[in-house]
Amino acid sequence: MDNLIDIKGVTHAYKTKAGPFPVLRDLNISIPQHSFCAVVGPSGCGKSTLTRLIAGLMFPDQGEVWLHGELVKSPRKTVGMAFQNPVLLEWRTILQNVILPLEIVAPMMPKAQKEARARELLAMVGLEGFEGKRPSELSGGMRQRASLCRALVHKPDIIILDEPFGALDAFTREDLWQTMHQLRANEPFTALLITHDLRESVYLGDQVVVLSGRPATTQYVMSVDIPGPRPLEMLYEPDTVERLAVLRREIQIAQGRAVA
Ligand SMILES: Nc1ncnc2c1ncn2[C@@H]1O[C@H](COP(=O)(O)OP(=O)(O)OP(=O)(O)O)[C@@H](O)[C@H]1O
């Protein structure tokens, strides 16, 4: 299968007053089309930096980021993003918030078509009937569902999820994990998820990439070859428990708290 994303030997340092601050070192990640890659690693190792490089908001000092066979050299409109804080615009309704990327990427698309596309996604995530509400009228979980719709509405090449479930309670989080599987089953997409939650990484990921401590390099890659939509019960099966133990150990090694 062709890779949608190829991160090849990426090394990057922030320029600070005190000199270069190395964040990524010879990082390699490949994500096939329509697959879901979860990235875990110690706090501050460079995960968000990686997302900025993929979105073309920054460029690496060395190495290359390829998206759909094209070298990333400028900000990409074809990337959808969702963050821990959904950042919905309060002066717009939920429907208008979800439509926003279409206004930028497909300004000539008829309004009715934009609305139909947004409504279709909102229905998929269980937000039918809430299209006319303002963000503040929705719960945190509902806002995050709307934010996922906004990230997907323009059928982006890739959706980057930077800890979108981190601030939710455990039950809502599990609901949203299932919603992610449902969304993928309805309409395949390619995703890169940054998370601190190992269970989330195994439940959602087709591969889990463990980054080392800063400067981050690819320390370990686990393939999770289980077709979706996956039942939540999967999390309690011996195979998953074993996977979690392996990942936990790799994170401890990354943090310097265990020896390889
Ligand atoms: N613009 C910047 N200038 C200088 N240093 C930066 C800049 N942005 C991030 N950093 C530093 O780079 C390192 C990596 O930051 P990044 O946000 O990519 O890490 P992260 O793995 O996403 O962190 P966390 O897991 O805590 O969210 C951190 O030490 C951070 O302080």
PDBQT file of the ligand as one rigid body, heavy atoms in Angstrom, charges set to zero:
ROOT
HETATM    1  N1  LIG A 301       8.314  27.839  19.476  1.00  0.00    +0.000 N 
HETATM    2  C1  LIG A 301       9.148  27.208  20.320  1.00  0.00    +0.000 A 
HETATM    3  N2  LIG A 301      10.343  27.730  20.635  1.00  0.00    +0.000 NA
HETATM    4  C2  LIG A 301      11.197  27.095  21.456  1.00  0.00    +0.000 A 
HETATM    5  N3  LIG A 301      10.932  25.904  22.063  1.00  0.00    +0.000 NA
HETATM    6  C3  LIG A 301       9.747  25.339  21.788  1.00  0.00    +0.000 A 
HETATM    7  C4  LIG A 301       8.791  25.952  20.923  1.00  0.00    +0.000 A 
HETATM    8  N4  LIG A 301       7.690  25.152  20.850  1.00  0.00    +0.000 NA
HETATM    9  C5  LIG A 301       7.968  24.088  21.638  1.00  0.00    +0.000 A 
HETATM   10  N5  LIG A 301       9.186  24.199  22.204  1.00  0.00    +0.000 N 
HETATM   11  C6  LIG A 301       9.836  23.226  23.103  1.00  0.00    +0.000 C 
HETATM   12  O1  LIG A 301      10.045  22.056  22.325  1.00  0.00    +0.000 OA
HETATM   13  C7  LIG A 301       9.823  20.896  23.116  1.00  0.00    +0.000 C 
HETATM   14  C8  LIG A 301       8.810  20.025  22.416  1.00  0.00    +0.000 C 
HETATM   15  O2  LIG A 301       7.548  20.703  22.429  1.00  0.00    +0.000 OA
HETATM   16  P1  LIG A 301       6.221  19.972  21.905  1.00  0.00    +0.000 P 
HETATM   17  O3  LIG A 301       5.088  20.874  22.218  1.00  0.00    +0.000 OA
HETATM   18  O4  LIG A 301       6.426  19.560  20.503  1.00  0.00    +0.000 OA
HETATM   19  O5  LIG A 301       6.221  18.688  22.848  1.00  0.00    +0.000 OA
HETATM   20  P2  LIG A 301       5.038  17.632  23.155  1.00  0.00    +0.000 P 
HETATM   21  O6  LIG A 301       5.655  16.282  23.090  1.00  0.00    +0.000 OA
HETATM   22  O7  LIG A 301       3.876  17.891  22.261  1.00  0.00    +0.000 OA
HETATM   23  O8  LIG A 301       4.686  18.016  24.650  1.00  0.00    +0.000 OA
HETATM   24  P3  LIG A 301       3.440  17.540  25.574  1.00  0.00    +0.000 P 
HETATM   25  O9  LIG A 301       3.460  16.042  25.584  1.00  0.00    +0.000 OA
HETATM   26  O10 LIG A 301       3.777  18.102  26.922  1.00  0.00    +0.000 OA
HETATM   27  O11 LIG A 301       2.208  18.121  24.962  1.00  0.00    +0.000 OA
HETATM   28  C9  LIG A 301       9.360  21.390  24.491  1.00  0.00    +0.000 C 
HETATM   29  O12 LIG A 301      10.478  21.344  25.370  1.00  0.00    +0.000 OA
HETATM   30  C10 LIG A 301       8.933  22.826  24.244  1.00  0.00    +0.000 C 
HETATM   31  O13 LIG A 301       9.210  23.618  25.382  1.00  0.00    +0.000 OA
ENDROOT
TORSDOF 0
